[in-house]
Amino acid sequence: MNFDLYLPVEVIFGVGSVNKVGEVGRRFGYRVLIATGKKSTKENGALDRVVESLNRNGAEEIIIFDQIEPNPTDKSVNLASEIVVKEKIDYIIGLGGGSSLDSAKAISIVSSNEGYAWDYVNYPE
C-alpha cells in the first residue's frame, strides 16, 4: 500500500487551553468531531468548555464521538472515520489522554484515505 499523508497537528496544552480550541479551530473549518472517552472529560468539565468555545467561535456542527476506550480498537477508529466522511467533518479534536489523541490521529488517517484502520497497521508486503 502506498499513500502520501499530510497530517497537520496542533497540540494546545496548558492552563485554560480548552477555552482556546474554538478560536484555533476556525482556521480549519466549522464542522468538527471530538474524539473522547465516556467519562473523564465530561466529569471534569473539559468537554463542556470545548463545546462552548467551539460554539462561541461559529462551529456549525459538533459531533461528540465518546466511544474511545483505553487501548482503543480499530473498531472505534473505523466507526468514527465513517462519521467523519459521511458528515463532511473539517477537523478532528482528540480530547483527553493518550488514547483520545492517538485515536484522533488514526481517525484522520483512515478518513482521509481508503481502507480501514488495520490496513495501516498490519499491511502484508
N, C-alpha and C positions, 0 to 999 in steps of 0.2 A: 504494500500500500504506500503510495506517495501522496503527500499533500504539503501545501505551504500554509503556514499559520501566522497570522498577525493577531496577537492577543494582548491588547493594551490592558494593563493592570494598574490601578491606582489604589494604594493602601492608605487609608486615613486612620491614624492612630493617635490617641491621647485623650485627655480630659475634655469632654464636650464635643468630641469628634462626631458623634451620632447626629448632632444638630446641624452639621455641615453637609451631610450626604446629599440633600436635595439640591443645594447650590452647586455642588460638584457635578451631580448627575445631569443637570440641564445641558451640559456640553454634549452629552451622548444621546439625548432624546427625551421622550416623555412617557414611554411605556417601559415599565420595569418589573422584573421578577426578583423577589427577595428569597434567597435560599437560606433557610434557617432550621433549627430544631423545633421540637414541640413545646419545650418548657422554658429554658433559662432566659431567652431574650424577651419572652412575654412576662415572666415573673419579675425580672429586673427593670422592666420598662423601656429597654432599648428598642424593641420593635415598635412600640407606640411612638417613640421620639423620632425614629427614622421615617415612619409613615407620615407623621406630622410635618417633618422637614420636606419630604417629597411633595406633599400636598401644597405646602406654603410656596413651593417653587414651581408649581404648574404641572405636576405629574398628571397625565390623563388616565393612565391605567396602572394600578399597582396590584400585582398578583403575589400573594404570600404563599410560598411553597414551603410548608413546615414539616416536610417528611424526611429531613436529613437526620440520620441517626449516627451515633458514634461508629466509626469504621464503616462509612457509607458503602452501599452496594451499587452495582451497575443498574439495578432496577430503578432506584430513585433518580439516578442521573439520567437514564433514558426517559423516564416519565417527565421529568422537568424539561428536558430537551424538546420533547414533543410539544409541550405547552409553549415554550419559547418560540418555536417555529409557527405553530398554529395561531398564536396571538400576536405575532409580529413584534416581539419584545425588542426594544432598542438596547437595553443593557441589563446586566445581572448584578445583584448585590449579594455577597456572601456575608451574612450577619451572624456572629457568634464565634465559636472556636475554630480550630483547625479543620474539623470535618466540614463545616459550612463553607470555609474559604476554599478548601480543596474541591469540594463539590461544585462550587460556583465556577471554578476554572474548568473542570471537566464538562459541566453543562455547556459552557461557552464553546469548547472544542467540538463536542458532539452536535450541538445545534447549528454550528457554522459549517459543518462538513457532512459527508454521507456516513451512514452506518450507525453503529451503537457503541456504547462506552467500551465494551470489552474488545472491540476491534482495534482500539488504540492502545490497549494494554498488552494484549497477547496475540499478536498477528503472526501467523506462520509464514516462514520465508520460502 
